[in-house]
């Protein structure tokens, strides 16, 4: 799988860190308002969780999350950054007069050492890559959790959920029907053939989702292990919730952050969402376009059967290979009760409703 935005890297593991020395990458992330707002609200808005606490910022980058932690009252922030951007993070800490609170280390977190006998109360990190895991740094965050976090410590974020849904992709398909009065369908078809097998990072309009989304995986970041991240597979039959042309599958993620559980009012966790209906982030969405011959018009309640696997790349563990297979909904097992229009599902739904009435 190849992507072309924030996380484009070569197979050399060291190039992953070298690429983050490009300030344009950090400009994109710092200009991402939903990203910045979510972390600021989760950290600065939860001062009671951070006040007087020791924090580890994994992959600190420019140090902005470390600044948030210091603003929230953390007594000490260990900011770990593997690239030479660590020097800029020190300058940012000084510029904001937090040099006595924030200690920046230029090293991988796997090489980092805390003072003897010290464990941190909180780990913060913005580790998410495209479709959550691709070119991300969750393995490093989990290493830090296991080595440095107190048993009752907190992770920011603390959960992550990965979704998939069938979708239309008019920007990749339909615009070639009529381009400035010229039919360019053959060009559009050649373009898709050239990029076949390569998921694309795109902005998908919410009205182009044909389903609200099916969960591929959910992670409790206090519990999940690196081994559990090696492969995921989902096989399902989803029922179209609106009419549209099936042209691909859209993947996105949500993350949540801890809230102050000492507040006995209803606890509302801060979240960061890359759902097409949420404000756009630099992650956008990841789309697996279908070949032209696999595209079809769907009516509401049409079933879409598929399997999707995500597997770590054997050469570069930060990358994931995706494999999507369309299946025959006639042959696959449907959830019960199923809302699709197939006769067997209509009969089963009627039978189940009758049983409920009888009881």
N, C-alpha and C positions, 0 to 999 in steps of 0.2 A: 504494500500500500504506500502510495506517495501522497504527501500533502504539500502545500506550497505557501503556508503562512507562518505563524509564529514558531512552529516547531519543526521546520524543515532541517534535517540533519543528514550527515553522511553516516556510513556504517561505523566509523571510528568513534568509540564511546567518548573520547576526549573532546571531540568536536561538539558534542552536546553542550559542554560548558563554555567552550570558546565562542559559540554562536551567541551566547547571552551577553557577550561584551559589546554587541551591536546595540547602540542606544536607541535605534529605531524600533527594535523589539520592545524595549521598555516604554518608549513613548506610546506605542499601541496599547500596552497594558495599563499604563497610568491614565490614558485618555478613555479607558473603558469605564464609563460612569456606573453601570450596574455592578460591576466587579468591585470598584472602589467603595461604592455606597454600602454594599453588603458587608464587606470586611470592617468598614468604619462603624457601622451600626452594631455588628456582632461584638466588636472589641471595645470601642469607646462607649457604646451604649450599655455595656455590661461592666461598669467600673467596679462593682462589688465583687466580681469574679477575678479581676486583675489586680486590685489594690494590694500592694505589699507582696505580690507573688513574683516568682522567678519564671521567666519565659524563655523558650527556645524557638527562634525563627529559622526554619529550615528552608534553604534556598532564598535568602533574604533579598537578593537583587539590589534594588536601589535603597532598600531599608524602610520603605514606607509602612509596612506592617509593623516593624519594630517601633517606629514612631507612634503609631496608633497605640501599641501596648504601653509605651512610656506615658503617653497622654492619659491612658486609662489608670495610671497609678502603679504600674509594675515597678518593683524595687530593683530588678535586674533583668536585662534582656540580652541573651546570647544570640547574636545574629550570625549565622553561618552561610557563607556564600563562596562557592567553588571557583568562580571566575574572578578576574581582577576588578570586577565591578565592586568588590568589597571595599576598595579604596574610595569609591564614590559614596557608598553607604556610610562610611565613616564621616565623610564631609557633610552628608545630609544630617547625620546625628549632631554634628557640631553646629551646623546652621540652625538647627532647632533647639540647641542648648541642652541636648540629652546625652552628651558624650560621657557623662559620669554614670549614666544608667545603661546605655547600650554599648556592648562590647562586641566588635565585629571581628570575626575570624575568617581568613581567606583560605578555605580548605573544603574538601568534601565532608559531609556530615559523618561519613564512615571513618574519617581520619580525625575527627574532632574529639577533644577530651574536656570534660568538665573538671572543675577543681575537685580534689579528693573529697569523697563523701557527699557531694552535692547531687541532687536530682531536681529536675524542674517540675513546676506545678502545672504548666501549660505548654503545649506545642502549637504554634501557628505556622501555617504554610499555605501558599497558593501553588499547589502541585499539579493541578488538573491540566491535561492535554486535550487534544481533539478527541471526540467521543470519549471523554473522561480520561482514558488510560494511555492512548497513543502518544508517544513522546512525552509522557508525563513523568513525574518523579515520586510516585506513591511508594515505591520500594524503599527509597531513602527515608521517607517520612516514617514508614513502619519500622525501619531499623532504628531511627531515633526514638520512637515510642518505646520499643523494647529495651533499649539501652539506657535512656536518660529520663523517662517520665516516671513520676511517682505513681504508685498503685492506684491512688484515687485522683490522679491528674485528669486534665481535660485536653481534648483535641479540637482545634479550630481549623477546618470544619470537622464535625463528628460523624456525619453520615453522607453517603453519596448514592444516588440512584441513576441507573442507566435505562433509557427508554428506546423503543423502536416503533415506527408506525408506517404503513403504506402511505404514499403521497403522490401528488402530481409535481412535475418539475418543468413548468412552462418555460422558464429561462433557458433550459437546456434542450427543449424539444420544440415548443410551439412557435417560438419567435422566427424559426427558419421557414415557416409556412409562407410568410409574406414579409420580406425585409425590404423596406422602401419600394414596394411594388414589384419586387422580384422574388420568385419562388426559389428558395435555397435549401429545399429539403435534402437534396443529395449531399450538400455540404454538411448539413447538420448530422446526417447519418454517418458520413465519413469521420466527422469530429468525434462522435460518440464511439465509433469503432476504434478510433485511435486511442481513446481514453478508456476503453472497455477494461473492466477489472480494477479500475482505480476509483475508489470513493472520492467524492469531491466535497470541499468545504464551501457551503453555500448558505445564503439566507433564504429560508423557506417561509412563505407567508402562512399565517395560521389557517387561512381558508383553503390552503392546498394540502393540508393534512386530511387524510381520508379516515382516520381513526384517532382517538384521543391519546393513544400510546400504550404500549404493552411493556411491562418491566422486564428487562433482560437480566439485570442483577441489582442487588441492594447490598451496600457495605456498611457495617458498623465499624468505624475506623478504630475503635478501642479493641476490637476482637479479630478483625480479618488478618490473615497471614499472607505473606508474599506468595506462597505456594498456591493459595486459593485464587490468585490472580492469573494463573497460567493459561486457563482456558474457560470459556463460557459457551453455552449453547442453548438456544431457545428454539422450540418447535411448536408451532401453534396455528390455530385458525382464528383470524380476526374478522369481525363483521364490519363492513364499510358503514360508517356513520353519516356519510354524505355522498352525493353523486359526484363523480369526477373520473379523470383518466389515471389509471395506475401506471406510473412512469418510473417509480423508484421507491426506496425505503429510506426514511429519515431517522437519524439517531441523534439524541440529545441527552443531557444530564442535568440533574439538580443536586445541590449540596445544602445541608443544613448545619447550623452552628448551635452550640449550647446556649441555653438561656439561664436566667437566674432563678433557680428552683426554690430559693428562699422567699421569693415573692409568691404568696399564696393565691394571687389572682390567676386567671387563666394564662398559662405559659405559652407565649407565642415565640417560637424559634425563628431566628433570622434565617433566610434562605437565599441562595443564589441559583437562579434558573436560566438555562439556555433553551427552554421550551420556545417554539416559534411564536407563541402568544405573549411571551415575556419581552421586556425591552432588549434590544439587540446587544449582544456582547461580541468581543473579538473572537470568541470560539465559534460564533454563528451556529450552524448545524452541519452534520456530516450526512451526505446523501450517497446512497448506492444506486446509481441510475441503472435501469433495466435496458436490455437490448430492445431495439425498435420492435422486433417481432414478438416480444413478451409483453408489450404494453397493451392494455385493454381498457375499454370504458366500463366503469363500475356504477351500478345503481346502489342506492341506499339498501342495506341488508344483504348485499352480495358477500359471500365468504371469500377470504384471501388466506390461502394456506402457504406456509413457508417454513424454512429452517434457517437460522443464522448462527454461525459460530464465530467466536473471537479467540484467536490463539496467539500467544507470544511468538514473535519472529525468532527463529532458531539462531540467527546471527546477531541480532541486536535486541536485547530483552526489553528495551524501552518501546519497541514498536510492536504493533499487533496486526495480524493478517485477518481479514474478514472474508467469510465465504457465505454467500446467500444462495439458497436453492428454492425455487418456486415448486410447490407441491400441488397435488390434485385434491381439492377440498372434498370431493366425493369419497376419497379413500382414507382421509384423515379423520381422527376422532375430534369431535367438537365438544366445547364446554357445554354443560347442561345447567339450566336451560339455555339453549342457543337462540339468538334473535335473528338468525339468517333465514332466508326464504326457502331453503331446501326442504323438500317434503318431509324427510325423516325428522328434521328439527322442529318443524311445525307440529307434527304429530306428537313428538315427545313432549314439547312444551304444553300442548293441550292436555296430554295425559297427566303431567305433573300438576298442572293447575286444577284438574278435576280431583286428583288425590288430595290436594290441600283443602278443597271445598268439602270433600267427604269427611275429612278428619276434623 
